[in-house]
């Protein structure tokens, strides 16, 4: 990763700050995107704590002096969120919605893992060294690719629900639902099978950003509800995670591979 801050770093920070503010306003987690059990003791207190942590992480990413430790804390934090979704997948393995939820959280994790691999400063011989550096970034890319396939598949399985999110001014809305789903699956397979992987990763990042700007930004303008604000920042940080992976996708130059 370049020494100067990448755009994805700032985007990731904005997403964390937005979700942190919402957690403090509502004293709760980010609705269905943070699968915290309803029986969790002191749920409200934990939600406030999570909100404060997200604010600190967001601010830490923006401050160069604190960036190394911030990504070291962010990475396991995102692992925890992904693990909380596993019981749903285990109990309902045949439900696409379960894999969609896991895919969204592991997509987010892949972006945080990429930041950790590039900025965590973990030595190769350290106990967690295999998660850092180019090897860690490569594993994060694989996770990214695997994550977006079920997300794209959900557009096809739940096509009618997807159509509801397509802007009304677009013609052939069902066609857009199928096209976006196929596009995300193609992006995942492109990265996974190393077929134009940089193009595939950038296409996925751009597509998620378009969702944020064309679906959730107008929704906020129309109604500033908790759901719309939450969905906007969730979509925003998903896009940031995708950009983090895309901007660090190796490019072949003179027979060698270097990070973008």
Beta strands, then each sheet from edge to edge (+ up, - down):
strand 1: 251-253
strand 2: 256-258
sheet 1: 1+ 2-
end
